[in-house]
Amino acid sequence: MTARRLLASIHDVTPVHAERLDRLVPIVEAAVGPGRYALLVVPDFHRQGLLTDDPKFARRLRGWADAGCEIFLHGFTHIDESRHAGAATRWKASRMTAGEGEFLGLSTREAEARIGEGRDMIEQVIGRPIDGFVAPAWLYGEDSLAALAAQDIRLIEDHFRVWNPQNFAVFARGPVVTYASRSRLRIASSILWSRLATTLLARASTVRLAVHPHDVDSPRLMREIIRALGAFTRSHQPAAYADLASGRFF
């Protein structure tokens, strides 16, 4: 029988957030164990400096990878600089994220260039292939999906599924549990969703819980994240995304 899996991830891993990560990583590790979580790396977060320009942080990232953490490419700049043509795409860009949906409006050519450059940079640091790709804000355009398939990326995720963009094989379905810290209303709604999720998803075969460096800025959010991690680790076993793709069971 397949064990229930918990896939924990830390988004926006970048030297820009080094101090926040100092606080966030130990909390996640305390719940799921060293190396039992994914790190989503942004090579040039908000154009504030390349990953490879910070040797100290690059060594930390290599250490996390050596300890077993899965390393995902998470966009390149994490900034949406596209002009969106369709009403639906404009709504996603303005309502589902605060200007962070970098891969929502890119052309296939530009998306391929950013994927290729970002992957090369991260693999240079960690000394191994990346484990997959997650778009900033979990938002993809059709051209970006085509670029991911062309670049031989075989594992991606959005808000509701984990899948292979080359053949559209779905590895897991279900909503991701995540948190927003931009306003009191978003913090309150995140906490409400998190509390509901630990009940509603208690029997789900796969649960994904994603945290961001800015979560540590809210003590209320951090208390809830610690509570949710504790609840989910009682009902689910910490696992890796690779377990989904390979069909490995516990």
Buried (B, 14 or more C-beta within 10 A) or exposed (E): EEEBBBBBBBBBBBBBBBEBBEEBBEBBBEBBBBBBBBBBBBBBBBEEBBBBEBEEBBEBBBEBBEEEBBBBBBBBBBBBEBEBEEEEBBEBBEEBBEBBBBBBBBBBEBBBBBBBBBBBBBBEBBEEEBBBBBBBBBBBBEBBBBBBBBBEBBBBBBBBBBBBBBEEEEBBEBBBBBBBBEEEEBBEEBBEBBBEBBEEBBEBBBBBBBBBBBBBEBEBBBEBBBBBBEBBBEBBBBBBBBBBBEEEEE
